[in-house]
Amino acid sequence: MKNILLAVVGLTPQVITETLFALHQEDRRVDAIHVITTREGKEGINASLLSLWDGYYYRYLKEYGIDPGVIAFGPDHVHTVTDDNGIELDDIAGEEENEWLLKKCLEMAFRFTKEPDTAVFFSIAGGRKTMSACLMIAVQFYGRPQDRVYHCLVSPEFESNRDFYYPPRDSATIELRDKEGQPYFKETRYAKINLVPLPFVSIRNQLSDAMLREPKDPACLLLSLIREEIPLLLIDLPQRKVVYKKREADMTPSRLALYAFFAMRKRDCSKDSAT
């Protein structure tokens, strides 16, 4: 089983290393990392995490003795949200941007849940709240029993700190800010990272095979779940009435008999054509 971490990230790339650290602390193997973000988010990830010289992602692997070859993660695993013309978005600020974001989340969730021998760890800890919401919607459409949704909680004073990306093996002193914005110093050994699993209800099993051949928009997926019952025609001879779609019509005996005759002919014709 291949474990894939799929995360939404805004302007705080440390969410990735914090989540990876938390997963490893729970002995959960990660074989690949994929990220959904904006253009600015991509630049931050490439600069602070994936720099071969001093990227915090490689620092983490080296410090904890993890072979970089066991986790597939690089610039080509960072997926930016684009508009209809393929232009990368700088931010997710309006309704239209959120539609493009949701489309990207659905595409990525569909892609990584398509193969049965994968398990996807969806991380909703990063980015704007709408980014987390969009990824959660994608999970509800395509999530499977082996998939998981996680939120990563970091000690408030260390959260989003520019110098904190994971708890180092050897505690270090870093500069923090209090509520008034005044600087103070604290050792990283006091930092706590908690991985919180979140339950989700998936409708994947209710989707038809046609809906699972390629990513679909939410409206199309929801409409596919609406299955109207075929209305039945009831001819009540003793009561001399016809009932259809909760509507009743009284008839004279002669007309009712003629109506019943044609209704039975129609029924028999349908059976003959089916065979």
Secondary structure, DSSP 8 states (H G I E B T S, - for coil): -EEEEEEE-SS-THHHHHHHHHHHHTT----EEEEEE-HHHHHHHHHHTS-TTT-HHHHHHHHTT--GGGSB-SGGGEEE-B-TTS-B-S---SHHHHHHHHHHHHHHHHHHHSSTTEEEEEE-SSS-HHHHHHHHHHHHHH--TT-EEEEEEE-TTTTT-TT-SS--SS--EEEEE-TTS-EEEEEGGG--EEEEEE-----GGGS-GGGGSS---HHHHHHHT-------EEEETTTTEEEETTEEEE--HHHHHHHHHHHHHHHHHHHHHH-
